[in-house]
Amino acid sequence: MMGGIVRCRKCGKKLMKERVDYDHIHWKCECGFRTKTPHSMPTTRVNPYESIAHPPFIRLEEERGVMKLMGEGEKESELLSFEELTLIVSSGEPLEKILSRIVRRIANRLGVEVCSIYLHRRGKLTLAATWGLRRSLVGKVSLKVGEGITGWAAKNRELVSVPDAPEDERYHFVPDLGEEKFRGMISCPILDGRRLLGVVNVQTRERREFSRFEKTYVHVIASLLRFPLRERMKKG
């Protein structure tokens, strides 16, 4: 909600948000009252960023249409802008071509060697774009939901961070993709409610214990991508 205070219909105090998942919010009060749809909720314009639970180090610059993450030492990392997200919906270019631009930007902004996006279609996760892996295999590599670290994230509907992927028991070797050269890995599902749209992966050449900041970055990116992806995937 982008303005206004939602108050408890029982005692009149300010209600606090409690996020259930990407799309569902419960509201609770100190007096014990809880509701899924708060009384007299103001009607406002839709802001896709608002449905993401913001940690305190996320800042939205609405006038520029940009969301930023504040890292250690007040270092700023700019996420995808509204303009970039709109491009995915409005461009007449193939979705795979647009996603290839997105993964490159994510990799550059996060400072990792690999970023890939898998899309969930017909019960499988198919590589739709990659920066850092073998691009000739885009559209040709598919994983079952539950297969490998990527499939595990998809099946369990949660982000997974692995410091050394090849040593992880969930690791699944894909011939010719080139993943075996990379060790650190974050895999985060792209969810529309509980519906699985795909998975975002980032990988590093060296073993890496990813920081909370880095994991939040990937989580927020996955959350943002669901808005344009669900529209483009409807169109095929």
C-alpha positions as CSV (number, residue, x, y, z in Angstrom):
1,M,0.0,0.0,0.0
2,M,1.4,3.4,-1.0
3,G,0.1,5.7,1.6
4,G,-2.5,5.8,4.4
5,I,-2.6,4.0,7.7
6,V,-4.7,0.8,8.1
7,R,-6.2,0.7,11.6
8,C,-7.6,-2.2,13.6
9,R,-11.4,-2.3,13.5
10,K,-11.3,-3.7,17.1
11,C,-9.1,-1.2,19.0
12,G,-8.2,1.4,16.4
13,K,-4.4,0.9,16.6
14,K,-2.3,0.7,13.5
15,L,-2.2,-2.7,11.8
16,M,1.1,-4.3,10.9
17,K,1.7,-6.2,7.7
18,E,2.7,-9.9,7.9
19,R,3.7,-11.3,4.5
20,V,2.6,-14.9,3.8
21,D,4.2,-15.2,0.3
22,Y,4.9,-12.9,-2.7
23,D,1.2,-12.1,-3.2
24,H,-0.6,-12.5,0.2
25,I,-0.5,-10.3,3.2
26,H,-2.1,-10.8,6.6
27,W,-2.6,-7.8,8.9
28,K,-2.2,-8.1,12.7
29,C,-2.7,-5.8,15.7
30,E,-1.1,-5.8,19.2
31,C,-4.5,-6.6,20.6
32,G,-4.5,-9.9,18.8
33,F,-6.9,-9.0,16.0
34,R,-5.9,-10.4,12.5
35,T,-7.4,-10.0,9.1
36,K,-6.6,-10.8,5.5
37,T,-8.4,-7.8,4.1
38,P,-8.0,-4.7,6.3
39,H,-11.0,-2.4,7.0
40,S,-11.1,0.8,4.9
41,M,-8.0,0.0,2.9
42,P,-7.2,3.0,0.7
43,T,-7.5,2.4,-3.1
44,T,-4.3,3.4,-4.8
45,R,-2.4,2.9,-8.1
46,V,-0.7,-0.4,-8.4
47,N,3.1,-0.4,-7.8
48,P,4.6,-3.8,-8.5
49,Y,7.5,-3.1,-6.2
50,E,5.1,-2.8,-3.2
51,S,4.3,-6.5,-3.2
52,I,7.9,-7.3,-2.3
53,A,8.8,-7.4,1.4
54,H,11.4,-4.7,1.6
55,P,14.4,-5.2,4.0
56,P,15.6,-1.9,5.4
57,F,18.4,-1.7,2.9
58,I,16.1,-1.5,-0.1
59,R,15.3,2.0,-1.3
60,L,12.8,2.8,-4.1
61,E,13.4,6.0,-6.1
62,E,10.0,6.4,-7.7
63,E,10.7,9.5,-9.6
64,R,13.4,7.6,-11.5
65,G,11.6,4.3,-11.6
66,V,14.6,2.6,-10.0
67,M,15.0,0.3,-7.0
68,K,18.3,0.2,-5.2
69,L,19.9,-2.0,-2.6
70,M,22.1,-0.5,0.0
71,G,25.1,-2.7,0.7
72,E,27.8,-2.6,3.3
73,G,29.3,0.8,3.6
74,E,26.3,2.5,2.0
75,K,27.3,1.1,-1.4
76,E,24.4,1.2,-3.8
77,S,23.5,-1.4,-6.4
78,E,20.8,-0.5,-8.9
79,L,18.3,-3.1,-9.7
80,L,16.3,-3.4,-12.9
81,S,14.4,-0.2,-13.6
82,F,10.7,0.1,-14.5
83,E,11.8,0.9,-18.0
84,E,13.8,-2.4,-18.3
85,L,10.8,-4.4,-17.0
86,T,8.4,-2.7,-19.4
87,L,10.7,-3.6,-22.2
88,I,10.1,-7.3,-21.6
89,V,6.3,-6.8,-21.9
90,S,6.2,-4.3,-24.8
91,S,9.1,-5.3,-27.0
92,G,8.2,-7.2,-30.2
93,E,11.5,-9.1,-29.9
94,P,11.5,-12.8,-28.9
95,L,11.4,-13.3,-25.1
96,E,14.7,-15.2,-25.2
97,K,16.5,-12.3,-26.8
98,I,15.2,-9.8,-24.2
99,L,16.1,-12.2,-21.3
100,S,19.6,-12.4,-22.6
101,R,20.0,-8.7,-22.0
102,I,18.5,-9.0,-18.6
103,V,20.9,-11.8,-17.4
104,R,23.9,-9.8,-18.7
105,R,22.8,-6.7,-16.7
106,I,22.2,-8.8,-13.5
107,A,25.6,-10.4,-13.8
108,N,27.3,-7.1,-14.3
109,R,25.5,-5.3,-11.4
110,L,26.0,-8.2,-9.0
111,G,29.6,-8.8,-10.1
112,V,29.3,-12.5,-10.8
113,E,30.5,-14.6,-13.8
114,V,27.2,-16.3,-14.6
115,C,23.5,-15.4,-14.6
116,S,20.9,-17.7,-16.2
117,I,17.1,-17.8,-16.4
118,Y,15.2,-21.0,-16.7
119,L,11.5,-20.9,-17.7
120,H,8.9,-23.4,-16.5
121,R,7.0,-24.8,-19.5
122,R,5.2,-28.1,-19.9
123,G,6.4,-29.4,-16.6
124,K,10.1,-28.7,-17.3
125,L,12.7,-26.0,-16.6
126,T,14.2,-24.9,-19.9
127,L,17.3,-22.7,-20.2
128,A,15.9,-19.5,-21.7
129,A,18.9,-17.2,-21.3
130,T,22.4,-17.2,-19.9
131,W,25.4,-15.0,-19.4
132,G,28.6,-17.0,-18.8
133,L,27.4,-20.5,-19.8
134,R,27.3,-21.9,-23.3
135,R,24.6,-19.9,-25.1
136,S,24.3,-22.4,-27.9
137,L,22.4,-24.6,-25.5
138,V,19.7,-22.0,-24.8
139,G,16.4,-23.7,-25.5
140,K,18.1,-27.2,-25.6
141,V,18.8,-27.8,-21.9
142,S,15.9,-28.8,-19.7
143,L,15.7,-30.0,-16.1
144,K,12.9,-31.7,-14.3
145,V,11.4,-29.8,-11.4
146,G,13.4,-31.3,-8.5
147,E,16.4,-32.1,-10.6
148,G,19.7,-30.4,-9.5
149,I,20.0,-27.3,-7.4
150,T,17.9,-25.4,-9.9
151,G,15.2,-28.0,-9.8
152,W,15.3,-28.1,-6.0
153,A,14.7,-24.4,-5.7
154,A,11.8,-24.7,-8.1
155,K,10.3,-27.7,-6.3
156,N,10.6,-26.2,-2.9
157,R,9.6,-22.7,-4.0
158,E,12.5,-21.1,-2.1
159,L,15.9,-19.5,-2.7
160,V,18.9,-21.8,-2.1
161,S,22.5,-20.6,-1.7
162,V,25.3,-23.0,-2.1
163,P,29.0,-22.1,-1.5
164,D,30.4,-25.0,-3.6
165,A,27.8,-26.4,-6.0
166,P,29.7,-29.4,-7.4
167,E,30.2,-30.7,-3.9
168,D,26.5,-30.3,-3.0
169,E,24.5,-33.6,-3.0
170,R,21.8,-31.9,-5.1
171,Y,24.2,-31.0,-7.9
172,H,23.3,-32.3,-11.4
173,F,25.9,-32.4,-14.1
174,V,24.7,-31.1,-17.5
175,P,27.0,-32.2,-20.3
176,D,28.5,-29.4,-22.5
177,L,26.9,-26.5,-20.5
178,G,30.1,-25.6,-18.7
179,E,28.7,-25.3,-15.2
180,E,31.3,-27.5,-13.7
181,K,33.8,-24.6,-13.8
182,F,31.7,-22.6,-11.4
183,R,31.3,-23.2,-7.7
184,G,29.3,-20.6,-5.7
185,M,25.6,-20.6,-6.7
186,I,22.3,-18.9,-5.8
187,S,19.1,-20.4,-7.3
188,C,15.8,-18.5,-6.8
189,P,12.4,-19.4,-8.1
190,I,10.3,-16.9,-10.0
191,L,6.9,-17.3,-8.5
192,D,3.5,-15.8,-9.4
193,G,1.8,-16.6,-6.1
194,R,2.5,-20.4,-5.9
195,R,2.7,-20.8,-9.6
196,L,6.2,-21.5,-10.8
197,L,7.3,-19.3,-13.8
198,G,11.0,-20.1,-13.7
199,V,14.3,-19.8,-11.9
200,V,17.0,-17.2,-11.7
201,N,20.6,-18.5,-11.1
202,V,23.8,-16.7,-10.4
203,Q,27.2,-18.5,-10.2
204,T,30.7,-17.6,-9.4
205,R,34.0,-19.2,-10.5
206,E,35.3,-19.3,-6.9
207,R,33.8,-20.9,-3.9
208,R,31.6,-18.3,-2.2
209,E,29.6,-17.8,0.9
210,F,27.0,-15.4,-0.4
211,S,26.0,-12.4,1.8
212,R,22.5,-11.6,2.9
213,F,22.8,-8.6,0.6
214,E,23.5,-10.7,-2.5
215,K,20.8,-13.2,-1.7
216,T,18.3,-10.4,-1.3
217,Y,19.4,-8.9,-4.6
218,V,18.6,-12.2,-6.4
219,H,15.3,-12.6,-4.5
220,V,14.1,-9.2,-5.4
221,I,15.1,-9.6,-9.1
222,A,13.1,-12.8,-9.2
223,S,10.1,-11.1,-7.6
224,L,10.3,-8.2,-10.1
225,L,10.6,-10.5,-13.2
226,R,7.3,-12.3,-12.5
227,F,5.2,-9.3,-13.5
228,P,6.4,-9.1,-17.1
229,L,7.1,-12.8,-17.5
230,R,3.6,-13.9,-16.7
231,E,2.3,-11.6,-19.4
232,R,4.8,-12.7,-22.0
233,M,4.5,-16.4,-21.2
234,K,0.7,-16.1,-21.7
235,K,1.4,-14.9,-25.2
236,G,3.9,-17.7,-25.7
